[in-house]
Amino acid sequence: MNIPKLTERLKVIAILCGLLLAVHFANLLSGGYLNSYGIEPRAIDSIYTIFAAPWLHGDFTHLGNNMLAIVVFSFLCLLNGTRYFLAASFLIITITGILVWLFARDALHIGASGWIFGLWSLTIALGWIERSFRNIVIALGVVFFYGGMVVGVLPTAGFVSFESHLFGAIAGVITAIFLERNRKLVTENTAPRPALQFGKSRRPWRFSLRNRK
C-alpha cells in the first residue's frame, strides 16, 4: 500500500467534506439565503450558479446522504490520481449544470447529487472503456452495491431533482470518454528526471515509433 498516496486522497476527501459542512453552516446562519444561488433553469443572470449549486443543501439529511456518497465515489475516482479526480469533478459539475440550466423544470436546483451520479456513472464507464482489471472489478462492485441508483434518474418525487441525477449520469460517461482520450491532461508524472550526463553522445542511434491506441 502506498501510504503517501492514500494520505493525499484522504486529505482531498477531508477538505471536500469540510467545505460542504462550512457552506451548509454558513447557509444556516444566513437563514437559507445561500440557497438562492441554486440553479434556476434558463435564467440568464443565474448561469454562474452551476458551480455554486453542488455545495448547497436543504437540510442535514440532504447533506448527510450526499456527503456519504461523495466520500465513497470520490475515493474510487481518486484511485486514478488527484489530478484525474479534480478534472473529472470539474467536467461533471460543468456539464451537469449546463444541462440542468437548459432543460430542467422551473425550480431551484441545489445539492451535490448531480456530481455524485456523475462520479457513479464514470466509475462504471471506466470498467468498459479502460478495461483494466482494477477498473473492471471496481465497476462490478459499484453495480452490485449501488446499481439501485439507476432509479434516481427517473421522476419519482416532485421535490427531487431527477434532472440533476440524469444529467449527472450522462456527464459522467462523457467525462470518462473525454479523459480516456486525453490521458496526458491528467497523468501524474512521478518519475524522477534523469540527471545530466556530460562527455557522452546523446545522439539517438536507434528509435522506434509506436502507435498508442
N, C-alpha and C positions, 0 to 999 in steps of 0.2 A: 504493500500500500504506500502510495506517495503522500506522505504526511503534509508537506508544504502545499501541494495542490488541494488536498482535502481541506486544509485550514483556509486557503484562499476562497474556496467555494462556500464554506460555511460563513465566512466573513461577508461575502456578497449577499447571501440569503439573510443574514442578521441585519445588514444595512437596509435591505429591501423591506423586511418586516418592521424595522424601526421607523422607516419613512411612512409606511402605511399607518402605523399607530400614531405617529406625530401629526399627520394630516387629519386623522379622524378626531384626535383630541382638539386640534385647532378648530375643526368643524363644529364640534360640540360647544366649544367656548364662544363661537360666533353665532350660536343658535341655529346651526344648519345653513348658514348663509353660503358657505362654500359649495353647497350642492347646486347652486345656481350656475356653477361652472361645468355642469354636466353637458353632454352633447344634446343640442336642440336641432333636430334634423332640418336641413335646408335654410337655416337662419344664417345669413351671410356673416353677421357680426360675431358668430359663435364657432366658426370653423376651427379656431385655435384650441377650443376646449377638448378636441380629440386627444390631446396629450394630458389634460387635467382629469378627465372623467375616470380613468382607471384607478386613480388614487382616492376617489371619493366613495363613501358607503353610507347607506341609510341608517344602520344601527350596528351594534356589536355582533349580532348574529350574522348579519350580512358580511361584515368584515372578517369574523372568525372563520366562517366557511370558506371564504375566498383565500384567506391567509394560509390555511392548511393546504389547500390545493396549490397555491403559489409555491409553497415550500417544496412540495413533492415534485412538481413538474419543473421548477427551476433547477432543483438538484439534478434531475435527469438530463436536462438541457446543458447544464454546466459540465457534464462529463465530456462534452465536446470542446470545452475551454471557455474561459470567461469572455473572451472577445466574441466567440460564437454566440454565447447567451445574450450579450448586450446587443449585438447586431440583430439577432432573431427577435428579441423583445421589441426593439425599435421598429422593425418592419411590421411585426404583428400588430402592435398598437396603432401604427400609422394606417395600415391597410384596413384594419377593422374599423377604426374611427371614421375614415373617409366613407366606407361603405354604409356604416350606420347613419352618418350625416346625410348621405344621398338617398337612402332607401328605407330607413326605419320609420316607424309610426311617429306621429306628432306627440312626443312626450319628452321628458328629461331623462336621458340615459346615463346612469352612473354605475361604477363598480368595475372590478378587475376581471369579471367573468369572460369578457372577450379575449383578454390577454391569456387567461387560463386555458380556454378552449383552443386558442392558437398554439400554445405550448403542447397541449394534449395531442392535437392532430399532427403537429410537427414531429413529435416523438414517434407516433405510429408511422407516419410517412417515411421517416428516415430508415425504418426497417425494410421498406420496399425499395427506396431509392438507392441507398448506400449498400445495403445487403451485407454489411459486416456482421459477424457472429454476435458481437455485443449489441448492436442496434436491433438486430432481429429478436434477440432474447428480451430486450427491454420493451420493444413494440408488442410482443406477445404478452408480456406481463401487464402492460398498460391496458391492452384489450381485455385481458382476463379480469383484472381488478377494477378497471374504470370504463369498461365498454358501455356500461349503462348511461354514461354521459351523453351518448348519441341522442337520447330522448330530449336532452336540453335544447337541441336545435329546433324543436317543434314548439308551436304556440300552445302552451299549456295553461298558464295563468296570466291574467291581464297585467299584473304588476311586475312580471318578469320580462326582462328584455331578451326575448329569444333571438331577436335580430343580432344582438351582440354575440350570442353563443354561435349562431350560424355563420356570421361573417368572420368571427374569430377562427372557427374551424377551417373555413376557406383560406383565410390569411395564413394559417399555419402551414397548409400544404404548399401554397405559393412560396412562402418563405423557405421551406425545406428544399424545394426545387431550385430556387434562386441561389441559395447559399451553397448548395452542392455544385452548381455550375460555376460558382465564383469562390471556390475554396480559398484562393490566395488572399481574399479580403479578410478572412477570419482565422487563417492559420497562424498559430502562435509558434514562432521560431525560437526554440530554446537551445539550439545547438551553438556551442561557442565558436566565435570567429577564429579562423586559422591565423596563427602567428606569421608575421612577415619573415620570409627567408631570403637572405642575401647570398649572392655568389652562385645561385642555381638558376638554370634556364626555366622560364615559366611558359615556354612555347608548348602548346598542346599538340604533341605528335600524333595522338590518336583521339578521336572523338566519335561519338555516336549520337544519332537523333532518335528519340523515342516519341511516339505519338501517345499522348496521355488522354485517355477517354474518360 
